């Protein structure tokens, strides 16, 4: 540059500075925004690939999920097999009559079942029936009767137990009992 005349040297410096300016202008106006779009596109592509992998896993697990749903449905059907359904009056009398066979308590009165909303849990899909049983028996036989009733029918609960002396001369040790029973009613599907 020392050998160039000042006029040519100034022109050369101007050309170099202009070229650097044009290169900078092209980088900041064209290349920079394109790089940002490329980064955004790569991020979206990665996100879509993750979603695709998740969908593939869900599709692969669909058969296992369907078999698990069928298994749970079978367990639920088995659990609901002895719940009240259809005509609850007939169900109550038939079920209690069959249950009372070979029991050592005397059932004198069985009340008519009254159907209502289930009052133990909120938003429970089952309704319930409540009815009353009045009878006599020995203390241990009454206890065994109640235990057997709740063990045989897990959907039945004895709510109120009232035991009084019978006062009969024939069997003074026998007691009178009154039970209020709540049973779940299978929802109509």
N, C-alpha and C positions, 0 to 999 in steps of 0.2 A: 504494500500500500504506500510505502514511502516513495516508490518510484513512479506512482501514478500521479498525474496532474490533479490538482485540487478539484477541478470540475468533474472529472471522471470518478474520483474517489467519493465525492458527495453523491453522485448518481448511484454508485455501487452501494453505498451505505443506505441510501433511500430505497433501492431495490431490495436489499436484505431486510430492512425494517418493514417494508410493505409486504414482502413475502411472509415474514413472521406474523404480521398482523392478519393477513388473509388466512394463514394456516390456523391461527387462534380463533378467528371468526368462524371458519368452517367447523372447527372442533366444538366450540361452544354452541353454535346454532344448529348443527346437523348431527354430529357424532354423539354429543352428550345426551340429547333427548332420546336418540335411538338406543343408546346403552340403557337408559332408565326404562324404556319400554321393554327391552330384552330382559331386564331383571324382573319387572312385573310379570311378564309372560312366563318366565321360569318359575316364579313363585306360584302363579295360578296353575301351571302344569303340575308342579309337585302336589299342590292341594287336591287337584283332580285325580292324580295317581293314588293318593292316600284314600280318597273316597271310593275309587274303583276297587282297591284292595279290600276295603271294608265291605263293599257290596259283594265281592266274590266270596269273602268269608261268610257273610250272611246267607248267601245262596247255598254254599257248601253245608252250612249248619241247618238248613231248612228241613231236611229229612230227619235229622236228630231231634229238632224241635217238634216236628209233627208227631214223631213217635213218643216223645215225652208228653205232649199234650194228650195223646190217646191214652197213655198210661195213667196220667192224672185223672182223666175223664173216667176211666174204668174204676179207679180208686174211689172217686166221688160217687159214681153210680152204686158201688158196693156199699159205701157209707150211707147212702140215701135209700138203700133197699128196704129198710124197715121204718122209714119215716112215714108219717101220715100222708096219704094222698087220696085223691078222688073224694069219695063220700067219707068225710071224717067221722061221722057218727057210726057208720058201719065199721070203719077201721078201728075205732076206739073199742067198740064192744067185742069185735072179733079178736083183736090183739089181747085185750085184757082177759077175755074168756080163756084163750089158749094159754096165757101166762099163768092164770090162776089154777090150772090143772096141777094136781099133786103139791099144792101149797097147803100149809097147815094153818091158814087163816080163813075165816069165813067172811066173805064180802056180802054185805047185806044190801048196800045201795051203791050204784054207780051213776054219778050225775051226767047230764048231757054236756058234751063238749061245746065250748064257746070259742069261736075262732076270732083272733085279733092280731094286730101287728106285734112282732116280737119286741119285747121291752127290755131285754138284757143288753143288747148292743145297738148302737145307732147305725143306720144304713145297712141293715142285715137283710139279705135277699129272701129270707124265709118268714113265713107267718107262723103263728103258734096257736095251739088249742090248749085250753085249760078245762079240767074237769075234776070232779071230786069223787073220792072213794071212801065209803064208810064201811067198817067191818069190825070184827072181834078176833082176838087171838091172844096167845101167850106172849109175854114181853119179848123173848128171844125169837119167836116165830115172826113177830111183827118186824123186828130189826132185820132178820134174814130176808123177809119179803121185800123190804125197802132196798136193801143192798142188792139183792138179785135183780130187782126191777131196774135200778140205775146201771148195773153192770151189763145186763142183757141189752138194754136200749140206751146207748150213750146219748141219744138225742132227747131223752126224757129226764126231767128233773122233778124231784119231789120238793115242793115249795113250802108248804105249811103242814106241820105234823101236830096233831092234837090227840093226846092219849089220856084217857080217863078210866077210872075203875068201872068195871062192867056192873057190879052190884047184883049179879045173878046168883041165885042160891045154888043152881046146878053146877056152876063152875065159877066160884068166887075169885080164883086166881086169874081168870081171863080179863083182858082189858078191851075197852072200846077205843077204836082209833078212827081218825078222820085225816085223810091226805088230800092235799091239793096238788094236782099233777099238771105240769106244762110239757107239751110235746111239740116238736117242730113239724111243720107241714111243708112237704116238698112243693117248691114253686112250680106253677104250670109253665111248661116250656113249649 
